[in-house]
């Protein structure tokens, strides 16, 4: 059973910091170094100083980004920059955003969830994780004793679960707008009867990690460092935004792959191998404008993807579509469970990136791959010479994510991007919280 509990979260004291919009940031794993610097400059109390602290020259074991983050949260608590909720609460968040020219919203409930070993199957992952990211997050968690951004979790609904939206009966307690124009309206739910109703309605659910696999494994590692790992101590829980997997406005974005650092011989070999295993179709002439190129990809990929797996490739053949010869291509993949091996990300990584380009280890992925949800950025970076190739993909269907998790298998890292993500700093989970 899922143990979904309220908690006494930390919130920014708006009387001290001003606008909440000035002090939130995205989760650490989607922030570039350039964006990190921008958030540092945006406000002296921006959560970036805790969520994604900067390294400095001369860092040592005694003075580094982790120790500075710990000193920062201590001073913010002492100075009432951050204040703790008086009573245990659930935090209802409406994410309001524009997508393809239409205004949309979806609901999430921030709660603390009792940690489960992934082997139990009650909380299910779907992506591969990297050890160095868990190590980084664990050092930060140990230093600060708090979580600054919630994991995103999904559950399947079996009836009309309008429970979240029905909680928003009054004006929200908090409202913030992020740098992408997404508005987060937040209600603080402290009524004991309502809390009991929510906990009981979610108790029989399987939970799926949609976003935040590294943070979940970090929380597990931290819990396991305490003995015995039971009771209601804060280290036995992780902060999570729970979302209905079938919510109509739950958006999945594609994550395109950028490749750099290849030898000319690799590029020549790739061109030949692609021709042997894929149908290569020129999309537009090489003289097409950048705007024409970018606008043409999503519709072509979506249309062609209904008949089989396709990728957009920019930088090798000019502008083309790669259509998988399904049977022959999948037979060439390295052995893996049947569930998920025909997904776009699995084929791209298994057949092309690993099989043809030999990018087959986390170290090589860090050296040769970059990721973006923005097709314009992908193509622009190839045009500028920063990267050599851009593979553009269709988003992974949410139903496929659930199926992968149910089968106990995992997709390559960065295969899914749910949008929008609950920001860091909206609500903070203190590990010292017990009730």
N, C-alpha and C positions, 0 to 999 in steps of 0.2 A: 504493500500500500504506500502511496505517496504521502509523506508527512509534510504538509504545507502549513507553515506557521507565520503569524505576524511577528514583527520585531520592532524594537525601539531604534529607528534609524537616525542617522545624523543628517541634518539639513543645514544649508547655508543660512546664516542670520542676515536677512536682507537689509535690516537696519544698518548693518556694518559694511556689507559688500555692494549694495545697490542692486542693479538688475541681475536676476538669475541668469539671463542670457549671456552675460559677460563672463561667467565663471564656469560654465559647463564646457565639455569637449567631447568628441567622439571617443569610443573605446580605443585603447592604445594601439591595437593591431591594424587599424586602418589609417593611422596618422603617419604621414611622411616626415622626415627630419625638417623639411621646410615648414610644414604645418605646425610641427612641435614648437619651432621658434616663434611662429606667429601667435600661438596661444600663450606662450610665455609673455609676449609683449602686450597681449590684449588686456590683461588685468592682473594685478599682483596677487590676487586670490584665486586665479583660475586653477581648476582641478588638475590641470596638466602637471603641476608641481608634485602631485601625489600619484596620479594615474600613469604618467610617462615622464619621470624626472630626467633631466639632461645630465649627460656625462660631462666632466670638466677635466682639463689638463691638470695633472698632478693628483688625480684621484688615488686614494690609498685604501687599505683595509679599514682605517679609522674614519676616513672622510670620503664618501662616495655618494652616488645618486640615491642609494638606499638609505643611508644614514641621514642624508639631507631631507629626504621625504619624511622620515620618522620625526626629525626635529620640526619640520613644517607642520605636521598634523598635531604635534604636541602644543606648539605655540598657537595654532588656530583654535584648539579646544580651550586653552588657557585664556585666550583673548575673546572668547565667545564669537569667533568667526563661524565656527561650527557648533551647533547646539543639538542635544539629543532629545528625541521625542519623549514626551512625558509618559505615554501609554503605548503598549504594543499596537502596531498598526499594519494593515495592508495598504499599499500605495497603488491606486488605480491610475493608469496613464493612458490618455488618448493621444495617439500619434497622428497629427494632422499634416498632410503633405500633398504636393502636386505631383501627378504622374501622368505623362503623355497628355498634358493640357487639362486634366481633370483633377478636381479636388477630392481627396480620399482621406479616410481615417480608419485606423484599427486600434483595438483595445489590448492592453496588457496589464497584468497584475503583478506588481513587484512584491515578492514574499521571500521568506527564507525556507529553503527546502533541505530536509535531512539528507545528508550525503549517503549514497549507496555505492558499494563496489560495482563496477560496470558488469561484473560477471553475474550479478543477480538478475539482470534484464529488466529491472524496474525503471532504471534511467538508462536511455539508449543513445549512444553516439553514432555518427555517420561519417566522420572524417578522420584521417590519419593526423596525428600530432607530432611535433618535433620536440625533442628533449630539451634543447637549449632554451626554447620559449618557456617551458615549464620551470626550468631552473631560475630564469630571470624573474618570473612572477612569484615564485616561492620565496626568493630573497626579499622581494618587496613586501609580500604578505607578512613574513616573519618580522620585518622591521617596523611596519606600520600597524599591524594587528587590525587591519580594516580592508574591506573590498570597496572599490570606488565605482565600478561599473558592473551592472548585473549581466549574468549569462542570459541568453534567450532560450526559453524552453517552450516546446509545443506539446499539446495533448490532442487526442482525437475526441471529437464530441460525438455522442450517440443520440442526442436529442437537440432541441433548440436551446443552446446554452447562451441566452442573452443576459446571463447573470452579471457580467462585467459592466455593460452599458447601463444596466438598471441601477447600478450603485451611484451613478453620477446624478444625484438629485439636486444638488446645490451648486453654487459657484465653486470652481476648483481652488484649492489652497495655494497652488503654485502654477505658474505658467512661464515658459521660456521658449525662445526661438533660437535654433542653432544656425551655424554659418551657411547651411544649405537651404534655409528657409522653412525647415520643419518646425512645427509648433508642438510642444509637449504640455498638455494640460493635465494636472495631477490632483487627485483627490486623496485625502488621508482618511482611511476607514478605521475607526477605533471602536465602534459599537460591538459589544461582545456577542450579541445574537447574530449579527451579520458575519462576524469573523468565524463563528462556529459553523454557520451555514456554508460559507465559502470553503473552509477546510474539509468539511464532510463531503461536499459535492465534488471535490477534486481528489479525495482519498483513494478512490478505486482506479485512478488513471495511471497508465504508463506515461512517463514523461520522456520527451525526445530532446536531446541537445541540438538546437538549431544553430546557435552561434555561441562561441566561448568554450570550445573543447579544451584549450590549454588552461583556461581559468578553472574549469571543473577538475581537471587532473591535478592542478596546483592545490585546490582545496582538499582533494583526497589525500595528497601527499602530506599536507599540513596536519590534517586530522590524524593520519596514521603515525605521525611523529609524537602524538599524545597517547598515553596509555593510562587507562583503558579508553578506547574511543566510543563511549556511550554516554547517555544522559543528554541534558539540554545545554551544555556548554556551547558557546558560539562557534567553536571550531568544528562542531559536528554538522554544520549547516553551510549552505552556499546561497548567496543572493541570486534570484532568478526572476526574469520577467516572463510570466506564463501567458501564452497566446494560443487561441484555438487554431489548429492546423488547417481548418477549412474556412477560416474567416475570409470573406470575399475580397477584402482589400489587403491581404497579406501578399507582399510583392517579393519576388525573387529576381535579382539582377544577374546577368551573366558576368563571369569573371574571365576576361580575356588574358591570354598568355603572351608575354613579350620575351623574345630570346635575344641574347647578346653573347659576344665572346666566342663565336664559332670561327673555325678555320675555313678558308675558301674551299678546301677539299671536302669538308663536311657539307657545305652548301651545295656543291656540285653533286655529291652523292645523294643528298636529300632530294634534289629535283628528280633524279632518276628513279629513286625508290618510290616516291610519291606517285609517279606516273605508272608504276607497276601495280600499286595497290589501291589507288583511288581514281575516280573519274575527275579529271582536272578541267574545270570549265571557266574560261575567262569571264569575269563579271562585267567590267567596263574597260574601255581602252586605256592605255597608260597615260593618255593626255587628259583624262577626265580630271575635273577640279577636285580639291580636297572635300569640299562640301558635298559634291555629287557622290563621291566615294563613301563618305560616312553615312549619308542618308540612304544609300542603296543597301547597305549590309543588313540591318535588322529585318527588313521585309523579306529579303531573299533568303536569309537564314531560317526565318520562321516558316516561310512557305515550303522551302525544300526540306526542312527538318520534319515536316509531317509525313514524308515518305521514306525517311531514313536519316542516319546521322550525317551531318554536313558541318564543315568548318569553313570560315573565311580565312584566307591566307594572303597577307600583304607583305611584299618585300622580296619575294623569290620569283614569282611568275608575273609580277605586276599586281593585278587585283584579280583574284580567282576564288572559286568555290571548290572545295574538296569534298566529293561525295563518296561516302564509304561503300565499297563493295562488300556488303555486310558479312557474308559467309566467309569469304576468303580472308578478309581483314581480321576478324575475330579469331579465326583459327591460328593466326600468326602471333596473337598476344601471348604473353607469358601466362602460365597457369594461374588461375584465380577462381574463386567460387562463381558459379553461374549467375547468381544474383548480382546485378550491377555491372557485369563486364561489358554490356552493350551500351552503357551510358556514355554520353559525349566525353565527359572528363576522363573516364577510364580508358576509352579508345585513344584519345589524344595523348594521354600520358603513356599508356602501355605500348601503343604501336609507333607513334611518331617521336615523342620526346625521349622515351627510354630505348625503344627498339631501333630507331633510325639515328638519333642524335646522341645516344649513350648518356643522356642526362638521367642517371639511374641511382642517385644517392642524394640525401639531404644536402651534402656539401656541394655537389654539382648543381643542385637546384638553386642554392643560394648564389652560386657564381654565375649561372647562366639565365635564370628566370626572373621575371618581374610580373606583376599582376595589376590589372586595372579593370574597373567596371565601365570605363568611358572609352567608347570606340574611337572618338576623335583624338583623345590622348594617345591611344595605341598607335594610330596611323601617323600622328604628328611626330611621335618619338622615333619611328622608323625613318620618316622623312628627314629628321634632324641628324640622323646618324647615331643617336644614343643607343638604339637597338637595331638588330638586323632583320628580325621577322616579327610579325604580329599574327597570332592565331586568334580569330574571333569566333565565339561560340554562342550557342543558344543557352538560356538559363536552364538549370536542372529543375524538372517538375517536382513540386513539393511531395506529390504521391510517391515519387521515386526515392526521395530522401527517407520517407517513412519506411518504405519497403527495404531499403538498404539496412536501416537500423534494426528492423524486425528480423532480418536474416543474420544479424550479428557480423556483418562485413563492414568495410569502411572504404570510402571514396578517397582519391588523392586529396592532399591538403589544398585548401582554398578552392573547393569545387562549388561552394554555395555562398551566396551573399543575400541575406534577407534585408529588406529595406522598408522603413528606416530602423535603425538600431536605437535602443534606449541609451541616452548619453551618459557618460561618466559625470558624477557630481550632482545629478538630480537627487538621488538618495544614496547615502553611504551606509554600508553594513559594518558595524563595529563588532569585532569578534569577542569583545568582552560582554556583549549583550546576553543576559540570562534572565528568564522570567518564568 
